[in-house]
Amino acid sequence: MSAPDQPRNAWPEDPAGAIREAEARLAAAAEGTPAWAQAHNDLGVALNALRQGERAENLRRAISHHETALAVLTREADPVAWAHTVALLGHSWNNLVAGDRPANLERAIASYHQALAVITESGDPETWAVIHYCLGNAHTGFPETDPRRNPRHAVECFEAALRVWTEEGNPIRWASVEYALANTLCDLDDGNRVENLRRAATLYEEVTRVWTEKARPLQWAMLQNNLGGIHVDLPAQGTARDENLRRAIAYYEAARRVWNEFTRPGEWAMLQNNLASTYMNLPGGNRTENLRRAIGLFREALRVRTREAQPLQWAITQYNLGLAHFSLPTGPPLENLNRAIDAFEAALPVLESEEHPGYREANRASLEKALRELGYLEQPYMLTTPGKRALWLLRRRLRKPPSGSPA
């Protein structure tokens, strides 16, 4: 999920107008008074909601206004006003993606915990739920390799918010929290992978009661995509595996009713890639037909995932395309291998430069395997110019040169 914003119904409908109104109140208020501090708070809220101009600058200004308000609204003087202001400060830090993102998230988390020392579930359930929702998003906002990322705490925060926001009482917020909880469960590595995935699938299905194809088509399509991904990830063997993957295909195909190449090209390309990977891994049915379908889908995705626009996604799709060609059980073997090698070779320079060791090593190994098999199938090929190029690739790109030798 993207960085969370505070709930939309807490924002002014006209942020620019709210800024002008708060600035007028600020000019009229005596400095250091509660009215002056409240005007600063309202300016911060409006700037947080403002989408015109530079987003990061708006959020930094919001932070400054909330911090100014806290000089007057102290915990000792007015603990409730102080706690609400600290929570607003947390929202602004949480939304600030620019700069040192992990440090921003740490400040947001600290602010939320301070606010929760005063704001309780029984005393102010709505604000308490908002803080827990935003706190959960903050815990999962760190990079995946950052030890401060804490999906377990995020799950606890989302579950707490759901005690307040129910489907009957507040379906919009309920759906948002259920979706966030499902996303977090998909990433949770606590030894209960299958249980977490199944629970996430149930949550996504529940959310479709609110995020319907008619009412919220874009969100509904994302739910279908995520449900497809869960069925791909669920461990199974034999017939059960085939059934899971065919269910995934059905979910992906449903999402394509909403996402298309022209209106949502990024999402559409992701779907094409997901569908292709699923067809490539189907254990049942006609293997050649499934692989050829996967090849067509990968090639369609590459119309959007270009090397210039999305180099890493382009290279990963090229790698997958190479795997599909390499796995084809029918057709001219040399043609299949040459097309696989072309795709692996295309991906090589991008994957070598990106911080993605898993794909880099897999692409290297696949290219080397394809080149070796090509030489085994047709020995004379190794004497041709393409064959010499293949050997050069093996020696120069897949192996480190000896110490002291030229690169």
URZIWO-V796926 format. One record per pair of residues at least 12 apart in sequence whose C-alpha atoms are under 10 Angstrom apart, sorted by the first residue. I is the first residue (numbers start at 1). GAP is how many residues later the second one is. If there is no record, write none. Layout:
BEGIN
I;GAP, I;GAP
END
This chain:
BEGIN
1;136, 1;139, 1;140, 1;178, 1;179, 1;182, 1;183, 2;93, 2;95, 2;135, 2;139, 3;91, 3;92, 3;93, 3;94, 3;102, 3;131, 3;134, 3;135, 3;137, 3;138, 4;87, 4;88, 4;90, 4;91, 4;92, 4;129, 4;130, 4;131, 4;132, 4;133, 4;134, 4;137, 5;43, 5;44, 5;86, 5;87, 5;89, 5;90, 5;91, 5;129, 5;132, 6;39, 6;42, 6;43, 6;81, 6;82, 6;84, 6;85, 6;86, 6;88, 6;89, 6;124, 6;125, 6;127, 6;128, 7;42, 7;84, 7;123, 7;126, 7;127, 7;166, 7;169, 8;41, 8;165, 9;164, 10;35, 10;36, 10;39, 11;31, 11;34, 11;35, 11;36, 11;37, 11;38, 11;39, 12;30, 12;33, 12;34, 12;35, 12;36, 12;37, 12;38, 13;33, 13;36, 13;37, 14;32, 14;35, 14;36, 15;28, 15;30, 15;31, 15;32, 15;33, 15;34, 15;35, 15;36, 15;37, 16;27, 16;30, 16;31, 16;33, 16;34, 16;35, 16;36, 17;29, 18;24, 18;25, 18;27, 18;28, 18;29, 18;31, 18;32, 19;20, 19;21, 19;23, 19;24, 19;25, 19;26, 19;27, 19;28, 19;31, 20;23, 20;26, 21;18, 21;21, 21;22, 22;14, 22;16, 22;17, 22;18, 22;19, 22;20, 22;21, 22;22, 22;24, 23;13, 23;16, 23;17, 23;19, 23;20, 24;15, 25;13, 25;14, 25;15, 25;17, 26;12, 26;13, 26;14, 26;16, 26;17, 27;12, 31;41, 32;36, 32;37, 32;39, 32;40, 32;41, 33;36, 33;39, 33;40, 34;35, 34;38, 34;39, 34;44, 34;47, 35;34, 35;37, 36;32, 36;33, 36;36, 37;28, 37;29, 37;30, 37;31, 37;32, 37;33, 37;34, 37;35, 37;36, 37;48, 38;27, 38;28, 38;31, 38;32, 38;34, 38;35, 38;43, 38;47, 39;26, 39;27, 39;30, 40;22, 40;23, 40;24, 40;25, 40;26, 40;27, 40;28, 40;29, 40;30, 41;21, 41;22, 41;23, 41;24, 41;25, 41;26, 41;27, 41;28, 41;29, 41;43, 41;44, 41;47, 41;48, 42;20, 42;23, 42;24, 42;27, 42;43, 42;46, 43;18, 43;19, 43;20, 43;21, 43;22, 43;23, 44;14, 44;15, 44;16, 44;17, 44;18, 44;19, 44;20, 44;21, 44;22, 44;23, 44;25, 44;41, 44;44, 44;45, 44;48, 45;14, 45;17, 45;18, 45;20, 45;21, 45;40, 45;43, 45;44, 45;46, 45;47, 46;12, 46;13, 46;16, 47;12, 47;13, 47;14, 47;15, 47;16, 47;18, 47;45, 48;12, 48;13, 48;14, 48;15, 48;40, 48;41, 48;43, 48;44, 48;47, 48;48, 49;13, 49;43, 55;40, 55;41, 55;42, 55;43, 56;36, 56;39, 56;40, 56;41, 56;42, 56;43, 57;39, 57;41, 58;34, 58;38, 59;30, 59;32, 59;33, 59;34, 59;35, 59;36, 59;37, 59;38, 59;39, 60;32, 60;33, 60;36, 60;38, 61;31, 62;26, 62;27, 62;29, 62;30, 62;31, 63;25, 63;26, 63;27, 63;28, 63;29, 63;30, 63;33, 64;25, 64;28, 65;20, 65;24, 66;19, 66;20, 66;21, 66;22, 66;23, 66;24, 66;26, 67;18, 67;19, 67;21, 67;22, 69;12, 69;13, 69;16, 69;17, 70;12, 70;13, 70;15, 70;16, 70;19, 73;12, 73;13, 74;12, 75;40, 75;43, 79;36, 79;38, 79;39, 79;40, 80;35, 80;38, 80;39, 80;44, 81;34, 81;37, 82;32, 82;33, 82;36, 83;28, 83;29, 83;30, 83;31, 83;32, 83;33, 83;34, 83;35, 83;36, 84;28, 84;30, 84;31, 84;32, 84;34, 84;35, 84;43, 84;47, 85;26, 85;30, 86;22, 86;24, 86;25, 86;26, 86;27, 86;28, 86;29, 86;30, 87;21, 87;22, 87;23, 87;24, 87;25, 87;26, 87;27, 87;28, 87;29, 87;32, 87;40, 87;41, 87;43, 87;44, 87;47, 88;20, 88;23, 88;24, 88;27, 88;43, 89;18, 89;19, 89;22, 89;23, 89;26, 90;14, 90;15, 90;16, 90;17, 90;18, 90;19, 90;20, 90;21, 90;22, 90;23, 90;24, 90;25, 90;41, 90;44, 90;45, 90;48, 91;14, 91;16, 91;17, 91;18, 91;20, 91;21, 91;39, 91;40, 91;43, 91;44, 91;47, 92;12, 92;13, 92;15, 92;16, 93;12, 93;13, 93;14, 93;15, 93;16, 93;18, 93;45, 94;12, 94;13, 94;14, 94;15, 94;17, 94;18, 94;40, 94;41, 94;43, 94;44, 94;47, 95;13, 95;39, 95;43, 96;12, 97;44, 101;40, 101;41, 101;42, 102;36, 102;39, 102;40, 102;41, 102;44, 102;46, 102;47, 103;39, 104;34, 104;38, 105;30, 105;32, 105;33, 105;34, 105;35, 105;36, 105;37, 105;43, 105;44, 106;32, 106;33, 106;36, 106;42, 107;31, 108;26, 108;27, 108;30, 108;31, 109;22, 109;25, 109;26, 109;27, 109;28, 109;29, 109;30, 110;25, 111;20, 111;24, 112;16, 112;19, 112;20, 112;22, 112;23, 112;26, 113;18, 113;19, 113;22, 115;12, 115;13, 115;16, 116;12, 116;15, 116;16, 119;12, 121;39, 121;40, 121;42, 121;43, 122;42, 125;36, 125;38, 125;39, 125;40, 126;35, 126;38, 126;39, 127;34, 127;37, 128;32, 128;33, 128;36, 129;28, 129;29, 129;30, 129;31, 129;32, 129;33, 129;34, 129;35, 129;36, 129;44, 129;48, 130;27, 130;28, 130;31, 130;34, 130;35, 130;43, 130;47, 131;26, 131;27, 131;30, 132;22, 132;24, 132;25, 132;26, 132;27, 132;28, 132;29, 132;30, 132;45, 133;21, 133;22, 133;23, 133;24, 133;25, 133;26, 133;27, 133;28, 133;29, 133;40, 133;43, 133;44, 133;47, 133;48, 134;20, 134;23, 134;24, 134;27, 134;43, 135;18, 135;19, 135;21, 135;22, 135;23, 136;14, 136;15, 136;16, 136;17, 136;18, 136;19, 136;20, 136;21, 136;22, 136;23, 136;24, 136;25, 136;41, 136;44, 136;45, 136;48, 137;13, 137;14, 137;16, 137;17, 137;18, 137;20, 137;21, 137;40, 137;43, 137;44, 137;47, 138;12, 138;13, 138;15, 138;16, 139;12, 139;13, 139;14, 139;15, 139;16, 139;18, 140;12, 140;13, 140;14, 140;15, 140;40, 140;43, 140;44, 140;47, 141;13, 144;43, 150;34, 150;38, 151;30, 151;32, 151;33, 151;34, 151;35, 151;36, 151;37, 151;38, 151;39, 152;32, 152;33, 152;35, 152;36, 152;37, 152;38, 154;26, 154;27, 154;30, 154;31, 154;34, 155;25, 155;26, 155;27, 155;28, 155;29, 155;30, 155;33, 156;25, 157;20, 157;24, 158;16, 158;18, 158;19, 158;20, 158;21, 158;22, 158;23, 158;24, 158;26, 159;18, 159;19, 159;22, 160;17, 161;12, 161;13, 161;16, 161;17, 162;12, 162;13, 162;15, 162;16, 162;19, 165;12, 165;13, 166;12, 167;39, 167;40, 167;42, 167;43, 171;36, 171;38, 171;39, 171;40, 172;35, 172;38, 172;39, 174;33, 174;36, 175;28, 175;29, 175;31, 175;32, 175;33, 175;34, 175;35, 175;36, 176;31, 176;34, 176;35, 177;26, 177;30, 178;22, 178;24, 178;25, 178;26, 178;28, 178;29, 179;21, 179;24, 179;25, 179;26, 179;27, 179;28, 179;29, 179;40, 179;44, 180;20, 180;23, 180;24, 181;18, 181;19, 181;22, 181;23, 182;14, 182;15, 182;16, 182;17, 182;18, 182;19, 182;20, 182;21, 182;22, 182;25, 182;44, 183;14, 183;17, 183;18, 183;20, 183;21, 183;43, 184;12, 184;13, 184;16, 185;12, 185;13, 185;14, 185;15, 185;16, 185;18, 186;12, 186;13, 186;14, 186;15, 186;40, 186;43, 186;44, 186;47, 193;40, 193;41, 193;42, 194;36, 194;39, 194;40, 194;41, 195;39, 196;34, 197;30, 197;32, 197;33, 197;34, 197;36, 197;37, 198;29, 198;32, 198;33, 198;36, 200;26, 200;27, 200;30, 201;22, 201;25, 201;26, 201;27, 201;28, 201;29, 201;30, 202;25, 203;20, 203;24, 204;16, 204;18, 204;19, 204;20, 204;22, 204;23, 205;15, 205;18, 205;19, 205;22, 207;12, 207;13, 207;16, 208;12, 208;13, 208;15, 208;16, 211;12, 213;41, 213;42, 213;44, 213;45, 217;38, 217;40, 217;41, 217;42, 218;37, 218;40, 218;41, 218;46, 218;49, 219;36, 219;39, 220;34, 220;35, 220;38, 221;30, 221;31, 221;32, 221;33, 221;34, 221;35, 221;36, 221;37, 221;38, 221;46, 222;29, 222;30, 222;33, 222;36, 222;37, 222;45, 222;49, 223;28, 223;29, 223;32, 224;24, 224;25, 224;26, 224;27, 224;28, 224;29, 224;30, 224;31, 224;32, 225;23, 225;24, 225;25, 225;26, 225;27, 225;28, 225;29, 225;30, 225;31, 225;42, 225;45, 225;46, 225;49, 225;50, 226;22, 226;25, 226;26, 226;29, 227;20, 227;21, 227;22, 227;23, 227;24, 227;25, 228;16, 228;17, 228;18, 228;19, 228;20, 228;21, 228;22, 228;23, 228;24, 228;25, 228;26, 228;27, 228;43, 228;46, 228;47, 228;50, 229;16, 229;19, 229;20, 229;22, 229;23, 229;45, 229;46, 229;49, 230;14, 230;15, 230;17, 230;18, 231;12, 231;13, 231;14, 231;15, 231;16, 231;17, 231;18, 231;20, 231;47, 232;12, 232;13, 232;14, 232;15, 232;16, 232;17, 232;42, 232;45, 232;46, 232;49, 232;50, 233;12, 233;15, 237;46, 238;44, 238;45, 238;46, 239;44, 239;45, 241;40, 241;41, 241;42, 241;43, 242;36, 242;39, 242;40, 242;41, 242;42, 242;43, 243;39, 243;40, 243;41, 244;34, 244;38, 245;30, 245;33, 245;34, 245;36, 245;37, 245;38, 245;39, 246;32, 246;33, 246;36, 246;38, 248;26, 248;27, 248;30, 248;31, 249;22, 249;25, 249;26, 249;27, 249;28, 249;29, 249;30, 250;25, 251;24, 252;16, 252;18, 252;19, 252;20, 252;22, 252;23, 252;26, 253;18, 253;19, 253;22, 255;12, 255;13, 255;16, 256;12, 256;15, 256;16, 259;12, 260;12, 261;39, 261;40, 261;42, 261;43, 262;42, 265;36, 265;38, 265;39, 265;40, 266;35, 266;38, 266;39, 266;44, 267;34, 267;37, 268;32, 268;33, 268;36, 269;28, 269;29, 269;30, 269;31, 269;32, 269;33, 269;34, 269;35, 269;36, 269;44, 270;28, 270;31, 270;34, 270;35, 270;43, 270;47, 271;26, 271;27, 271;30, 272;22, 272;24, 272;25, 272;26, 272;27, 272;28, 272;29, 272;30, 273;21, 273;22, 273;24, 273;25, 273;26, 273;27, 273;28, 273;29, 273;32, 273;40, 273;43, 273;44, 273;47, 273;48, 274;20, 274;23, 274;24, 274;27, 275;18, 275;19, 275;22, 275;23, 276;14, 276;15, 276;16, 276;17, 276;18, 276;19, 276;20, 276;21, 276;22, 276;23, 276;24, 276;25, 276;41, 276;44, 276;45, 276;48, 277;13, 277;14, 277;17, 277;18, 277;20, 277;21, 277;40, 277;43, 277;44, 277;46, 277;47, 278;12, 278;13, 278;16, 279;12, 279;13, 279;14, 279;15, 279;16, 279;18, 279;45, 280;12, 280;13, 280;14, 280;15, 280;40, 280;41, 280;43, 280;44, 280;47, 280;48, 281;13, 281;43, 287;40, 287;41, 287;42, 287;43, 288;36, 288;39, 288;40, 288;41, 288;42, 288;43, 289;39, 289;41, 290;34, 290;38, 291;30, 291;32, 291;33, 291;34, 291;35, 291;36, 291;37, 291;38, 292;32, 292;33, 292;36, 293;31, 294;26, 294;27, 294;30, 294;31, 295;25, 295;26, 295;27, 295;28, 295;29, 295;30, 295;33, 296;25, 297;24, 298;16, 298;19, 298;20, 298;21, 298;22, 298;23, 298;24, 298;26, 299;18, 299;19, 299;22, 301;12, 301;13, 301;16, 301;17, 302;12, 302;13, 302;15, 302;16, 302;19, 305;12, 305;13, 307;39, 307;40, 307;43, 311;36, 311;39, 311;40, 311;43, 312;35, 312;38, 312;39, 312;41, 312;42, 312;43, 312;44, 312;47, 313;34, 313;37, 313;38, 314;32, 314;33, 314;36, 314;37, 315;28, 315;29, 315;30, 315;31, 315;32, 315;33, 315;34, 315;35, 315;36, 315;39, 315;44, 315;45, 315;48, 316;27, 316;28, 316;31, 316;32, 316;34, 316;35, 316;43, 316;44, 316;47, 317;26, 317;27, 317;30, 318;22, 318;24, 318;25, 318;26, 318;27, 318;28, 318;29, 318;30, 318;45, 319;21, 319;22, 319;23, 319;24, 319;25, 319;26, 319;27, 319;28, 319;29, 319;32, 319;40, 319;41, 319;43, 319;44, 319;45, 319;47, 319;48, 320;20, 320;23, 320;24, 320;27, 320;43, 321;18, 321;19, 321;21, 321;22, 321;23, 322;14, 322;15, 322;16, 322;17, 322;18, 322;19, 322;20, 322;21, 322;22, 322;23, 322;24, 322;25, 322;41, 322;44, 322;45, 322;48, 323;14, 323;16, 323;17, 323;18, 323;20, 323;21, 323;40, 323;43, 323;44, 323;47, 324;12, 324;15, 324;16, 325;12, 325;13, 325;14, 325;15, 325;16, 325;18, 326;12, 326;13, 326;14, 326;15, 326;17, 326;40, 326;41, 326;43, 326;44, 327;13, 328;12, 333;41, 333;44, 334;39, 334;40, 334;41, 334;43, 334;44, 335;39, 336;34, 336;38, 337;30, 337;33, 337;34, 337;36, 337;37, 337;40, 338;32, 338;33, 338;36, 338;48, 339;31, 340;26, 340;27, 340;30, 340;31, 341;25, 341;26, 341;27, 341;28, 341;29, 341;30, 341;33, 341;49, 342;25, 343;20, 343;24, 344;18, 344;19, 344;20, 344;21, 344;22, 344;23, 344;24, 344;26, 345;18, 345;19, 345;21, 345;22, 345;45, 345;48, 345;52, 347;12, 347;13, 347;16, 347;17, 347;20, 348;12, 348;13, 348;15, 348;16, 348;19, 348;49, 348;50, 349;48, 351;12, 351;13, 352;12, 352;45, 361;37, 363;35, 364;30, 364;33, 364;34, 364;35, 365;33, 367;23, 367;26, 367;27, 367;31, 368;22, 368;23, 368;25, 368;26, 368;29, 368;30, 370;20, 371;16, 371;19, 371;20, 371;22, 371;23, 372;18, 372;19, 372;22, 374;13, 374;16, 375;12, 375;15, 375;16
END
